[in-house]
Structures are given as C-alpha cells and as structure tokens.
Amino acid sequence: MELNNSLIVMYDGDCGFCCRTVRFVLKNGDDSILFTPLDSNTSSEIFKEQGITDPDKETFYFCEKGLLFERSKAAFHLSAYLRYPYKAMIVFKWIPAVFTDAFYNLIARNRKKLAREGCLLPTLDERKRFI
C-alpha cells in the first residue's frame, strides 16, 4: 500500500469509544481521511512497512502521509485535519508524549466503560473511506 499521500485512522473496531471517535472524525474531519480497523490486512501491511512487528492492538494510530503516530500524538496530528475549533488541538503536539500519553492512557484504560456500543454503520458515502 502506498502511504506517502494517505491519511489513515487505525482504530479498534470492537471498541465503542473508538467507533464513536471514528464517527466524530467522519462528521468533523477532512474528506480525505481514510479508516481501517487495527485487525485488518491494511493495518498489518502498514505496520509491516513501518517495521512494527508487534503493534498494540488497543492503541489508536494515525498514519499521516507515510509517518505513523500513536496514542496522544496520533490524536494531535489528526486534529490538524478537523474543522475548527477541534483543529486547535494540534498545539498540544509540542508537549512531550510522556505527559500527554499519561492522559491518553487513563482514557484508554476506561474506554470500554465510557462507551459500550461497538457497532459502526457508515453511510454509503462514508463506506468509500473505509479500507
């Protein structure tokens, strides 16, 4: 897969919180953002290309034009492709990950409690953005 010009959100398809996040990005994000579950062949291919042999399947990843970000850094880089005011979150990407990932990890540990619903049903137009 050619990653150089792609924006790809890689998410846990069994997680209600993650599926709600995908719905949020579909509503508020750039139309060029693509989506793929972490357990997909596409995600496996991306990890292989990035030299990651054992990815954390419970972590949020964002592939931005060939660069792969995880956890809070993935969210901040993704925010650059959201509409305002969400786009402003990109300023947090300059904070060291040791601090921002602590907050990310707190939410990640509780994500299945925060949103139990795990089914994502995209519209016909939105389906074109899933790989």
CORGIBEL-V201564 format. One record per pair of residues at least 24 apart in sequence whose ideal C-beta (glycine too) atoms are under 10 Angstrom apart, sorted by sequence separation. I is the first residue (numbers start at 1). J is the second residue. If there is no record, write none. Layout:
# CORGIBEL-V201564
i j
I J
I J
This chain:
# CORGIBEL-V201564
i j
9 33
10 34
11 35
13 37
14 38
69 93
73 97
76 100
7 32
8 33
9 34
10 35
11 36
12 37
13 38
14 39
36 61
72 97
75 100
6 32
7 33
8 34
9 35
10 36
11 37
12 38
13 39
71 97
5 32
6 33
7 34
8 35
9 36
10 37
11 38
12 39
13 40
36 63
70 97
72 99
73 100
6 34
7 35
8 36
9 37
10 38
69 97
72 100
73 101
76 104
10 39
33 62
34 63
71 100
72 101
75 104
10 40
71 101
72 102
74 104
33 64
70 101
71 102
72 103
73 104
10 42
11 43
71 103
72 104
75 107
10 43
71 104
72 105
8 42
70 104
71 105
1 36
8 43
72 107
10 46
71 107
72 108
10 47
25 62
71 108
8 46
21 60
1 41
6 46
18 58
1 42
3 45
18 60
59 101
3 46
14 57
15 58
17 60
1 45
12 56
14 58
60 104
1 46
10 55
12 57
15 60
33 78
59 104
3 49
12 58
59 105
1 48
2 49
3 50
10 57
12 59
60 107
1 49
11 59
12 60
30 78
33 81
60 108
10 59
11 60
29 78
32 81
33 82
59 108
10 60
11 61
29 79
30 80
31 81
58 108
9 60
10 61
11 62
28 79
29 80
30 81
58 109
60 111
9 61
10 62
29 81
30 82
56 108
8 61
9 62
10 63
25 78
28 81
29 82
30 83
58 111
8 62
9 63
21 75
25 79
28 82
29 83
58 112
7 62
8 63
27 82
28 83
7 63
8 64
25 81
27 83
28 84
6 63
7 64
8 65
21 78
25 82
28 85
29 86
30 87
6 64
7 65
10 68
24 82
28 86
29 87
6 65
28 87
3 63
5 65
6 66
8 68
10 70
3 64
4 65
5 66
25 86
1 63
3 65
4 66
24 86
3 66
4 67
11 74
2 66
3 67
10 74
3 68
9 74
9 75
9 78
7 77
7 78
9 81
7 80
7 81
37 120
35 120
45 131
35 122
42 130
43 131
42 131
17 107
18 108
21 111
40 130
41 131
17 108
20 111
35 126
40 131
35 127
15 108
17 110
18 111
36 129
37 130
17 111
18 112
20 114
21 115
26 120
31 125
34 128
35 129
36 130
37 131
16 111
17 112
20 115
31 126
34 129
35 130
36 131
12 108
15 111
16 112
17 113
19 115
26 122
33 129
34 130
35 131
15 112
16 113
17 114
18 115
20 117
23 120
26 123
31 128
32 129
34 131
14 112
16 114
17 115
19 117
20 118
22 120
23 121
31 129
12 111
15 114
16 115
17 116
19 118
21 120
23 122
26 125
27 126
12 112
15 115
16 116
17 117
18 118
19 119
20 120
22 122
26 126
29 129
15 116
16 117
17 118
19 120
15 117
16 118
18 120
19 121
15 118
16 119
23 126
26 129
14 118
16 120
22 126
25 129
26 130
13 118
14 119
15 120
12 118
13 119
13 120
22 129
22 130
11 120
9 129
8 129
9 130
7 129
8 131
6 131
1 131
